Amino acid sequence: MIVFGSNLKKGTKTDADGIVGNKCNQNLWVYTADCMPIFFADKRTRNVATLHCGRKGLEKKIIKNLVKIFDNLGTSRDNLLVAIGPAISKEHYLVDKMTLKEFYRKAENKNITVNLTKAEKDLYFSDSNRFKENNLNKLDLKRTAFRQLLNENIPNTNIEISNLCTYKLKNEFNSWRRSKTYSRQWNFICS
């Protein structure tokens, strides 16, 4: 679910995977561990949004749903800036074959028509990124989010992706998959 910050009442709790700031001077916070905090900002209107996005969110196309909200707010794709924050890396996100197959069936769209350099295509679209390790498969959430953003015609030059892994960096981040902790990171964006 994606909610508007202006519709939330002070002192109440609302469970959602996305929040849109549609008024000036709003601070939006998202609570993550291994999932991605994804931040959106319209550089013209200064509207901002943030998503808590993991495997299930990507399968449900939460990015597409948020971009539709920005469309309704009058945002041009050229003005939409996106940042994907620290999250679990593909090296540490291992899933069984059936989960991987279902994920790519639901989350991927192969009809991306974007002008990328050869190096970018090799980095983000190479199937060599998928291989087995102890009967488990590496799942690349950040790469899939990038591909979904490209599918929404957001220019690749407007997308930044953190290479920090919440699982690997034990002293910097909390990770459910690493230690089963309920501790999380708070991430925020301001309009």
C-alpha positions as CSV (number, residue, x, y, z in Angstrom):
1,M,0.0,0.0,0.0
2,I,1.2,3.5,-0.8
3,V,-0.2,6.4,1.3
4,F,0.0,10.2,1.1
5,G,1.8,11.9,3.9
6,S,-0.8,14.8,4.0
7,N,-3.5,12.2,4.7
8,L,-1.8,10.8,7.8
9,K,-2.9,11.9,11.2
10,K,-0.2,13.0,13.7
11,G,0.3,10.4,16.4
12,T,-1.2,7.5,14.5
13,K,0.5,4.5,13.0
14,T,-0.1,3.4,9.4
15,D,1.5,0.3,7.9
16,A,2.4,0.9,4.3
17,D,5.2,0.1,1.9
18,G,5.2,3.5,0.4
19,I,4.6,7.1,1.3
20,V,4.2,10.2,-0.9
21,G,5.0,13.7,0.3
22,N,2.7,16.0,-1.7
23,K,3.2,19.1,0.4
24,C,6.3,21.2,0.9
25,N,8.7,20.6,3.8
26,Q,7.6,17.0,4.5
27,N,10.1,14.5,5.8
28,L,9.4,10.9,4.8
29,W,10.9,8.0,6.7
30,V,11.1,4.3,5.8
31,Y,12.2,1.5,8.1
32,T,14.3,-1.2,6.3
33,A,16.8,-4.0,7.0
34,D,17.6,-6.1,3.9
35,C,14.9,-4.6,1.7
36,M,15.7,-1.5,-0.4
37,P,14.7,2.0,0.6
38,I,13.9,3.6,-2.8
39,F,13.6,7.4,-2.9
40,F,11.9,9.5,-5.5
41,A,12.0,13.2,-6.0
42,D,10.5,15.5,-8.7
43,K,13.1,18.2,-9.2
44,R,10.5,20.6,-10.6
45,T,7.6,20.2,-8.1
46,R,9.7,19.0,-5.1
47,N,7.3,16.2,-4.5
48,V,9.0,13.2,-2.9
49,A,8.3,9.6,-2.1
50,T,9.9,6.6,-0.5
51,L,9.3,2.9,-0.8
52,H,10.2,-0.1,1.4
53,C,10.8,-2.6,-1.5
54,G,11.9,-6.2,-1.4
55,R,11.1,-9.3,-3.4
56,K,7.4,-9.2,-2.8
57,G,7.2,-5.4,-3.6
58,L,9.0,-6.0,-6.9
59,E,6.7,-8.9,-7.7
60,K,3.7,-6.7,-7.0
61,K,5.1,-3.9,-9.2
62,I,5.2,-1.3,-6.4
63,I,7.6,0.9,-8.4
64,K,5.1,1.0,-11.3
65,N,2.3,2.0,-8.9
66,L,4.3,4.8,-7.4
67,V,5.3,6.2,-10.8
68,K,1.6,6.3,-11.7
69,I,1.0,8.4,-8.6
70,F,3.7,10.8,-9.8
71,D,2.1,10.8,-13.2
72,N,-1.2,12.0,-11.6
73,L,0.8,14.7,-9.8
74,G,2.0,16.0,-13.2
75,T,5.6,14.8,-13.0
76,S,7.6,14.4,-16.1
77,R,9.8,11.3,-16.2
78,D,12.8,13.5,-17.1
79,N,12.3,15.4,-13.8
80,L,12.0,12.2,-11.6
81,L,15.2,11.4,-9.7
82,V,15.5,8.0,-8.0
83,A,18.0,6.6,-5.5
84,I,18.1,3.0,-4.3
85,G,19.7,2.8,-0.9
86,P,21.6,0.1,1.0
87,A,20.1,-3.3,0.8
88,I,21.1,-7.0,0.7
89,S,23.3,-7.8,-2.3
90,K,22.8,-10.7,-4.7
91,E,25.8,-12.5,-3.2
92,H,23.9,-12.8,0.1
93,Y,20.3,-13.1,-1.0
94,L,20.0,-16.8,-1.8
95,V,16.7,-18.4,-2.7
96,D,15.5,-21.8,-3.9
97,K,15.0,-22.4,-7.6
98,M,11.2,-22.3,-7.4
99,T,11.2,-18.9,-5.6
100,L,13.7,-17.5,-8.2
101,K,11.6,-18.7,-11.1
102,E,8.4,-17.3,-9.6
103,F,10.1,-14.0,-8.9
104,Y,11.4,-13.5,-12.4
105,R,8.0,-14.5,-13.9
106,K,6.2,-11.9,-11.8
107,A,8.8,-9.1,-11.5
108,E,10.6,-9.0,-14.9
109,N,9.5,-7.3,-18.1
110,K,11.9,-8.0,-21.0
111,N,10.5,-5.2,-23.2
112,I,13.0,-2.5,-22.1
113,T,13.8,-0.2,-24.9
114,V,16.4,2.2,-23.5
115,N,19.7,3.4,-24.9
116,L,22.3,2.0,-22.5
117,T,26.0,1.7,-23.1
118,K,27.4,-1.9,-23.6
119,A,28.9,-1.8,-20.1
120,E,25.6,-0.9,-18.6
121,K,23.8,-3.7,-20.5
122,D,26.5,-6.2,-19.4
123,L,26.1,-5.0,-15.8
124,Y,22.3,-5.0,-15.5
125,F,21.1,-7.4,-18.1
126,S,23.6,-10.3,-18.2
127,D,22.1,-13.6,-17.2
128,S,25.6,-14.6,-15.9
129,N,24.5,-12.8,-12.7
130,R,22.3,-15.8,-12.0
131,F,24.1,-19.0,-10.9
132,K,23.7,-21.7,-8.3
133,E,25.5,-22.0,-5.0
134,N,24.7,-25.0,-2.8
135,N,21.4,-25.6,-4.7
136,L,20.4,-22.0,-4.0
137,N,20.3,-19.1,-6.5
138,K,21.4,-15.5,-6.1
139,L,18.5,-13.0,-6.4
140,D,19.5,-9.4,-7.4
141,L,16.9,-7.0,-6.0
142,K,18.7,-3.9,-7.0
143,R,19.1,-5.0,-10.6
144,T,15.4,-5.9,-10.9
145,A,14.4,-2.5,-9.4
146,F,16.7,-0.8,-11.9
147,R,15.0,-2.7,-14.8
148,Q,11.6,-1.8,-13.5
149,L,12.5,1.8,-13.3
150,L,13.8,1.7,-16.9
151,N,10.5,0.1,-17.9
152,E,8.8,3.1,-16.6
153,N,10.9,5.3,-18.9
154,I,12.9,6.9,-16.1
155,P,16.2,7.9,-17.7
156,N,19.1,5.7,-16.5
157,T,21.0,9.0,-15.8
158,N,18.4,9.8,-13.2
159,I,18.9,6.6,-11.2
160,E,21.5,6.1,-8.5
161,I,22.1,2.7,-6.9
162,S,24.0,2.2,-3.6
163,N,26.5,-0.7,-3.7
164,L,26.4,-1.1,0.1
165,C,25.1,-4.5,1.3
166,T,23.2,-4.6,4.6
167,Y,24.2,-8.3,5.1
168,K,27.9,-7.9,4.5
169,L,28.5,-4.7,6.4
170,K,27.9,-6.0,10.0
171,N,29.1,-2.8,11.8
172,E,27.1,-0.4,9.6
173,F,23.7,-2.1,9.0
174,N,21.2,-4.4,10.6
175,S,20.2,-7.5,8.6
176,W,17.4,-10.0,9.2
177,R,19.0,-12.6,7.0
178,R,22.4,-12.3,8.7
179,S,21.3,-12.3,12.4
180,K,17.5,-12.5,12.6
181,T,17.5,-9.1,14.4
182,Y,14.5,-7.0,14.7
183,S,16.7,-3.9,14.6
184,R,16.4,-1.8,11.4
185,Q,17.8,1.3,9.6
186,W,15.7,4.5,9.4
187,N,16.0,6.1,5.9
188,F,14.5,9.5,5.0
189,I,14.0,12.0,2.3
190,C,12.9,15.7,2.7
191,S,11.0,17.8,0.3
